Amino acid sequence: VNLMTLDIDWAPDFVIDHVAELLTSRGVKATWFVTHASPAVSRLGQCPELFELGIHPNFLPGSSHGVTPSEVLAHCMELVPEARCVRTHNLVQSSPILSCLLGETPIRIDASLFLPGETGLRPFRCRHGHQTLVRVPFIWEDDVAMLQPEASWGGDPFLGDGLRVVNFHPIHVFLNSCEFEPYALLKQSCPKLQDVSIEQAREFEWSGDGTGTLFDRLTSRLSASRTFTVTEAVSEA
Ligand SMILES: [Zn+2]
């Protein structure tokens, strides 16, 4: 099963709209992990036949979501009251965070485990007291691919047995990033990513092979097959 996920990571609205349009035009389902409220995020919520919204809590110091795990999760659940799945920002995890998640939210699916390139995966059910948390690992991510000395944008991370969950960041799809530097320079020129204008972003677009060309190719290919959101994949498994 091939699953497309996206960590919104405070992307500006024109970037979210750009990626949503690529998915809707091809009828490809995706699970978006939401970091903030915006008109483009609301538009994603108006497309439940294709898009599932999960939360993307930031538990790091200085988080705009709050200080304690409880505060952070309460803030994120206000953003997406219907959310049933989570991927934490920067993949921060701990036993207290998972306990808080199960005790204080309706979230029962966690997609924060990164097992790069692993095959034969399936949703993993972890008993935790009276509750069960289903862990859905992901096997490929755009920004990790960029760190490889010879980043390859011509491959297909969906190839392989079992559950294949890939993760893209909308900003890297828009910039067609093949390395970090253009993104870092964009952030330098406008530290608050949400406020970046389309003109500013275009200055840092890459014209060769990169995250955007790969996303384009994968979504084109997925359009021919049945696709799932994370929650759908768990309930089918
Ligand atoms: Zn993130």
Residues whose N, C-alpha, C, O or C-beta is under 5 A from the ligand:
A	BS01	ZN	D7 D9 H89 N90
